[in-house]
Amino acid sequence: MKQKIDCVSDACTEVLVANSLDIFPVLSNDEVVSCIAGKEADVGAACEATVRLAAEKWDKQGSYRDDITCLIVTFDQNTA
Protein backbone atom coordinates (compact mmCIF):
# COMPACT_ATOMS: atom_id res chain seq x y z
CA MET A 1 0.00 0.00 0.00
CA LYS A 2 1.41 3.37 -0.99
CA GLN A 3 1.17 6.19 1.50
CA LYS A 4 1.71 9.89 1.10
CA ILE A 5 3.43 11.87 3.82
CA ASP A 6 3.25 15.64 3.92
CA CYS A 7 4.60 18.15 6.36
CA VAL A 8 3.02 21.51 7.11
CA SER A 9 4.27 24.09 9.57
CA ASP A 10 3.43 27.39 11.18
CA ALA A 11 5.45 29.74 13.38
CA CYS A 12 5.21 27.58 16.52
CA THR A 13 4.61 23.99 15.56
CA GLU A 14 5.72 21.68 12.80
CA VAL A 15 3.14 19.06 11.92
CA LEU A 16 3.62 15.79 10.08
CA VAL A 17 0.47 14.41 8.46
CA ALA A 18 0.65 10.79 7.30
CA ASN A 19 -2.39 9.45 5.48
CA SER A 20 -3.58 6.64 3.24
CA LEU A 21 -3.81 8.64 -0.01
CA ASP A 22 -7.38 9.64 0.75
CA ILE A 23 -6.92 13.07 2.27
CA PHE A 24 -4.75 15.11 -0.07
CA PRO A 25 -6.64 14.29 -3.27
CA VAL A 26 -9.61 16.20 -1.84
CA LEU A 27 -8.06 18.61 0.69
CA SER A 28 -5.43 21.26 0.15
CA ASN A 29 -2.56 21.77 2.59
CA ASP A 30 -4.34 24.93 3.79
CA GLU A 31 -7.54 22.98 4.52
CA VAL A 32 -5.59 20.40 6.50
CA VAL A 33 -3.82 23.15 8.45
CA SER A 34 -7.23 24.69 9.20
CA CYS A 35 -8.43 21.35 10.59
CA ILE A 36 -5.35 21.11 12.81
CA ALA A 37 -5.09 24.76 13.92
CA GLY A 38 -5.88 25.15 17.59
CA LYS A 39 -5.95 21.38 18.14
CA GLU A 40 -2.19 20.73 18.36
CA ALA A 41 -2.56 19.59 21.98
CA ASP A 42 -5.31 17.12 21.01
CA VAL A 43 -4.12 15.34 17.88
CA GLY A 44 -7.08 12.95 18.11
CA ALA A 45 -9.45 15.87 17.58
CA ALA A 46 -7.23 17.18 14.78
CA CYS A 47 -7.28 13.79 13.04
CA GLU A 48 -11.04 13.52 13.48
CA ALA A 49 -11.61 16.98 11.99
CA THR A 50 -9.32 16.21 9.05
CA VAL A 51 -10.95 12.83 8.32
CA ARG A 52 -14.45 14.29 8.68
CA LEU A 53 -13.74 17.08 6.17
CA ALA A 54 -12.08 14.67 3.72
CA ALA A 55 -15.08 12.31 3.98
CA GLU A 56 -17.49 15.18 3.29
CA LYS A 57 -15.51 16.18 0.20
CA TRP A 58 -15.32 12.59 -1.06
CA ASP A 59 -19.09 12.21 -0.58
CA LYS A 60 -19.71 15.35 -2.65
CA GLN A 61 -17.67 13.87 -5.51
CA GLY A 62 -19.72 10.71 -5.79
CA SER A 63 -20.51 7.40 -4.20
CA TYR A 64 -16.94 6.06 -3.99
CA ARG A 65 -14.89 6.59 -0.84
CA ASP A 66 -12.07 4.40 0.37
CA ASP A 67 -11.01 4.09 3.99
CA ILE A 68 -9.49 7.34 5.25
CA THR A 69 -6.53 7.07 7.60
CA CYS A 70 -4.83 10.03 9.23
CA LEU A 71 -1.89 10.23 11.61
CA ILE A 72 -0.75 13.60 12.91
CA VAL A 73 2.50 14.16 14.77
CA THR A 74 3.33 17.59 16.20
CA PHE A 75 6.84 18.88 16.89
CA ASP A 76 6.95 21.89 19.17
CA GLN A 77 9.72 24.21 17.99
CA ASN A 78 9.70 26.14 21.27
CA THR A 79 11.19 23.29 23.27
CA ALA A 80 14.85 22.45 23.16
N, CA, C and O atoms as a DFTB+ gen file, in Angstrom:
320 C
 N C O
     1  1       0.843      -1.168       0.000
     2  2       0.000       0.000       0.000
     3  2       0.894       1.238       0.000
     4  3       1.766       1.381       0.857
     5  1       0.679       2.113      -0.944
     6  2       1.412       3.373      -0.990
     7  2       0.801       4.348      -0.001
     8  3      -0.412       4.366       0.208
     9  1       1.653       5.154       0.600
    10  2       1.174       6.186       1.502
    11  2       1.858       7.492       1.151
    12  3       3.005       7.504       0.704
    13  1       1.162       8.569       1.351
    14  2       1.711       9.891       1.099
    15  2       1.958      10.552       2.445
    16  3       1.111      10.500       3.336
    17  1       3.107      11.166       2.586
    18  2       3.434      11.869       3.816
    19  2       3.728      13.314       3.467
    20  3       4.557      13.595       2.602
    21  1       3.057      14.218       4.130
    22  2       3.246      15.638       3.921
    23  2       3.594      16.291       5.243
    24  3       3.241      15.791       6.311
    25  1       4.280      17.399       5.161
    26  2       4.603      18.152       6.357
    27  2       4.154      19.585       6.162
    28  3       4.446      20.201       5.138
    29  1       3.453      20.109       7.133
    30  2       3.022      21.506       7.112
    31  2       3.514      22.145       8.391
    32  3       3.658      21.468       9.408
    33  1       3.776      23.450       8.354
    34  2       4.267      24.085       9.566
    35  2       3.741      25.498       9.682
    36  3       3.369      26.128       8.692
    37  1       3.719      25.988      10.923
    38  2       3.426      27.391      11.177
    39  2       4.547      27.935      12.054
    40  3       5.577      27.278      12.201
    41  1       4.377      29.091      12.627
    42  2       5.452      29.739      13.375
    43  2       5.841      28.974      14.635
    44  3       6.987      29.082      15.072
    45  1       4.939      28.210      15.233
    46  2       5.207      27.577      16.524
    47  2       5.352      26.070      16.460
    48  3       6.092      25.488      17.254
    49  1       4.677      25.441      15.555
    50  2       4.609      23.987      15.560
    51  2       4.810      23.442      14.162
    52  3       4.219      23.936      13.201
    53  1       5.642      22.424      14.050
    54  2       5.721      21.676      12.801
    55  2       4.809      20.472      12.950
    56  3       4.734      19.861      14.016
    57  1       4.123      20.140      11.877
    58  2       3.142      19.064      11.916
    59  2       3.418      18.108      10.770
    60  3       3.562      18.528       9.622
    61  1       3.491      16.829      11.081
    62  2       3.620      15.790      10.077
    63  2       2.266      15.115       9.949
    64  3       1.696      14.658      10.940
    65  1       1.750      15.051       8.722
    66  2       0.468      14.406       8.459
    67  2       0.732      13.204       7.562
    68  3       1.119      13.364       6.404
    69  1       0.525      12.008       8.089
    70  2       0.650      10.786       7.303
    71  2      -0.764      10.283       7.049
    72  3      -1.594      10.249       7.957
    73  1      -1.031       9.891       5.799
    74  2      -2.385       9.450       5.477
    75  2      -2.348       8.380       4.407
    76  3      -1.301       8.118       3.814
    77  1      -3.479       7.771       4.165
    78  2      -3.580       6.639       3.244
    79  2      -4.046       7.064       1.855
    80  3      -4.906       6.410       1.264
    81  1      -3.496       8.135       1.339
    82  2      -3.805       8.637      -0.008
    83  2      -5.251       9.058      -0.194
    84  3      -5.708       9.185      -1.330
    85  1      -5.973       9.274       0.871
    86  2      -7.380       9.635       0.751
    87  2      -7.690      11.033       1.257
    88  3      -8.837      11.474       1.190
    89  1      -6.699      11.727       1.755
    90  2      -6.925      13.072       2.275
    91  2      -6.494      14.130       1.264
    92  3      -7.276      15.021       0.932
    93  1      -5.266      14.041       0.775
    94  2      -4.751      15.110      -0.070
    95  2      -5.323      15.160      -1.490
    96  3      -5.191      16.194      -2.144
    97  1      -5.943      14.106      -1.992
    98  2      -6.635      14.286      -3.268
    99  2      -7.838      15.227      -3.176
   100  3      -8.241      15.821      -4.177
   101  1      -8.410      15.362      -1.977
   102  2      -9.610      16.197      -1.839
   103  2      -9.405      17.426      -0.959
   104  3     -10.221      18.347      -0.995
   105  1      -8.332      17.459      -0.170
   106  2      -8.061      18.606       0.695
   107  2      -6.729      19.249       0.333
   108  3      -5.758      18.553       0.037
   109  1      -6.686      20.549       0.355
   110  2      -5.429      21.263       0.148
   111  2      -4.639      21.280       1.451
   112  3      -5.185      20.988       2.515
   113  1      -3.362      21.620       1.372
   114  2      -2.565      21.766       2.588
   115  2      -3.200      22.782       3.522
   116  3      -3.235      22.573       4.735
   117  1      -3.709      23.894       2.964
   118  2      -4.336      24.930       3.792
   119  2      -5.573      24.400       4.523
   120  3      -5.808      24.762       5.676
   121  1      -6.360      23.551       3.867
   122  2      -7.538      22.976       4.516
   123  2      -7.129      22.044       5.652
   124  3      -7.773      22.021       6.701
   125  1      -6.068      21.282       5.445
   126  2      -5.586      20.396       6.502
   127  2      -5.070      21.221       7.676
   128  3      -5.349      20.903       8.832
   129  1      -4.318      22.276       7.381
   130  2      -3.820      23.147       8.448
   131  2      -4.988      23.754       9.222
   132  3      -4.921      23.872      10.445
   133  1      -6.047      24.135       8.531
   134  2      -7.227      24.694       9.200
   135  2      -7.871      23.669      10.136
   136  3      -8.357      24.025      11.210
   137  1      -7.875      22.409       9.731
   138  2      -8.430      21.354      10.590
   139  2      -7.582      21.150      11.842
   140  3      -8.105      20.811      12.903
   141  1      -6.272      21.356      11.714
   142  2      -5.346      21.110      12.814
   143  2      -5.220      22.323      13.729
   144  3      -5.018      22.174      14.934
   145  1      -5.338      23.521      13.163
   146  2      -5.095      24.758      13.920
   147  2      -5.913      24.807      15.206
   148  3      -7.129      24.617      15.195
   149  1      -5.229      25.063      16.296
   150  2      -5.884      25.148      17.593
   151  2      -6.080      23.810      18.275
   152  3      -6.515      23.758      19.425
   153  1      -5.762      22.722      17.577
   154  2      -5.952      21.382      18.140
   155  2      -4.621      20.654      18.310
   156  3      -4.612      19.434      18.468
   157  1      -3.497      21.372      18.282
   158  2      -2.191      20.728      18.356
   159  2      -2.031      19.904      19.630
   160  3      -1.332      18.890      19.619
   161  1      -2.659      20.316      20.720
   162  2      -2.558      19.586      21.976
   163  2      -3.449      18.345      21.997
   164  3      -3.270      17.470      22.845
   165  1      -4.397      18.262      21.081
   166  2      -5.310      17.123      21.008
   167  2      -5.300      16.593      19.576
   168  3      -6.200      16.880      18.787
   169  1      -4.259      15.809      19.255
   170  2      -4.121      15.341      17.877
   171  2      -5.256      14.412      17.465
   172  3      -5.540      14.275      16.276
   173  1      -5.907      13.773      18.433
   174  2      -7.077      12.948      18.106
   175  2      -8.182      13.790      17.510
   176  3      -8.803      13.398      16.521
   177  1      -8.434      14.952      18.107
   178  2      -9.451      15.870      17.579
   179  2      -9.017      16.421      16.223
   180  3      -9.849      16.608      15.334
   181  1      -7.732      16.680      16.062
   182  2      -7.226      17.181      14.780
   183  2      -7.392      16.129      13.689
   184  3      -7.796      16.449      12.571
   185  1      -7.083      14.879      14.010
   186  2      -7.278      13.787      13.042
   187  2      -8.750      13.637      12.691
   188  3      -9.108      13.489      11.523
   189  1      -9.603      13.677      13.714
   190  2     -11.038      13.522      13.480
   191  2     -11.577      14.634      12.579
   192  3     -12.371      14.368      11.676
   193  1     -11.155      15.866      12.815
   194  2     -11.613      16.984      11.992
   195  2     -11.127      16.836      10.557
   196  3     -11.865      17.127       9.616
   197  1      -9.886      16.384      10.386
   198  2      -9.317      16.207       9.049
   199  2     -10.042      15.092       8.296
   200  3     -10.402      15.261       7.131
   201  1     -10.255      13.965       8.953
   202  2     -10.947      12.830       8.317
   203  2     -12.392      13.199       7.996
   204  3     -12.900      12.854       6.929
   205  1     -13.051      13.895       8.912
   206  2     -14.449      14.289       8.678
   207  2     -14.568      15.187       7.443
   208  3     -15.451      14.983       6.611
   209  1     -13.677      16.183       7.324
   210  2     -13.742      17.079       6.173
   211  2     -13.419      16.333       4.881
   212  3     -14.073      16.551       3.861
   213  1     -12.413      15.453       4.915
   214  2     -12.082      14.672       3.719
   215  2     -13.259      13.787       3.310
   216  3     -13.563      13.674       2.122
   217  1     -13.919      13.164       4.276
   218  2     -15.076      12.312       3.978
   219  2     -16.205      13.122       3.344
   220  3     -16.844      12.669       2.394
   221  1     -16.446      14.315       3.869
   222  2     -17.489      15.177       3.289
   223  2     -17.159      15.522       1.841
   224  3     -18.037      15.503       0.978
   225  1     -15.902      15.833       1.579
   226  2     -15.514      16.182       0.203
   227  2     -15.607      14.979      -0.723
   228  3     -16.052      15.113      -1.863
   229  1     -15.188      13.791      -0.246
   230  2     -15.323      12.591      -1.064
   231  2     -16.792      12.319      -1.372
   232  3     -17.132      11.980      -2.506
   233  1     -17.664      12.463      -0.380
   234  2     -19.089      12.210      -0.580
   235  2     -19.695      13.152      -1.610
   236  3     -20.591      12.758      -2.356
   237  1     -19.219      14.386      -1.659
   238  2     -19.714      15.349      -2.652
   239  2     -19.288      14.978      -4.066
   240  3     -19.945      15.352      -5.037
   241  1     -18.183      14.240      -4.180
   242  2     -17.667      13.869      -5.505
   243  2     -18.361      12.644      -6.087
   244  3     -18.256      12.392      -7.287
   245  1     -19.053      11.894      -5.276
   246  2     -19.721      10.707      -5.792
   247  2     -19.874       9.653      -4.722
   248  3     -19.702       9.926      -3.534
   249  1     -20.198       8.453      -5.147
   250  2     -20.509       7.397      -4.198
   251  2     -19.277       6.649      -3.710
   252  3     -19.360       5.928      -2.716
   253  1     -18.125       6.799      -4.384
   254  2     -16.936       6.056      -3.987
   255  2     -16.164       6.801      -2.896
   256  3     -15.900       7.998      -3.007
   257  1     -15.814       6.070      -1.853
   258  2     -14.895       6.594      -0.840
   259  2     -14.178       5.414      -0.218
   260  3     -14.818       4.492       0.287
   261  1     -12.871       5.435      -0.250
   262  2     -12.067       4.395       0.371
   263  2     -11.918       4.715       1.856
   264  3     -12.364       5.764       2.320
   265  1     -11.294       3.811       2.589
   266  2     -11.005       4.092       3.995
   267  2     -10.090       5.310       4.076
   268  3      -9.198       5.476       3.244
   269  1     -10.306       6.149       5.063
   270  2      -9.485       7.340       5.253
   271  2      -8.712       7.162       6.550
   272  3      -9.297       6.985       7.619
   273  1      -7.400       7.211       6.441
   274  2      -6.525       7.069       7.598
   275  2      -5.703       8.329       7.748
   276  3      -5.182       8.858       6.767
   277  1      -5.585       8.813       8.974
   278  2      -4.832      10.031       9.229
   279  2      -4.031       9.874      10.517
   280  3      -4.557       9.443      11.543
   281  1      -2.768      10.224      10.446
   282  2      -1.890      10.228      11.610
   283  2      -1.218      11.589      11.650
   284  3      -0.595      12.006      10.674
   285  1      -1.340      12.278      12.765
   286  2      -0.745      13.605      12.910
   287  2       0.254      13.573      14.052
   288  3      -0.052      13.128      15.158
   289  1       1.455      14.052      13.761
   290  2       2.504      14.162      14.770
   291  2       2.899      15.632      14.841
   292  3       3.170      16.254      13.814
   293  1       2.932      16.186      16.046
   294  2       3.331      17.585      16.204
   295  2       4.725      17.647      16.828
   296  3       5.075      16.841      17.690
   297  1       5.505      18.618      16.374
   298  2       6.838      18.878      16.888
   299  2       6.868      20.326      17.344
   300  3       6.827      21.238      16.518
   301  1       6.938      20.544      18.630
   302  2       6.953      21.895      19.175
   303  2       8.347      22.487      19.011
   304  3       9.318      21.974      19.568
   305  1       8.437      23.561      18.248
   306  2       9.723      24.210      17.987
   307  2      10.193      25.046      19.165
   308  3      11.346      25.478      19.186
   309  1       9.337      25.285      20.139
   310  2       9.698      26.140      21.275
   311  2      10.394      25.371      22.388
   312  3      10.835      25.973      23.366
   313  1      10.502      24.058      22.259
   314  2      11.190      23.287      23.271
   315  2      12.543      22.865      22.730
   316  3      12.695      22.599      21.538
   317  1      13.497      22.808      23.597
   318  2      14.852      22.447      23.162
   319  2      15.261      21.119      23.750
   320  3      16.369      20.647      23.498
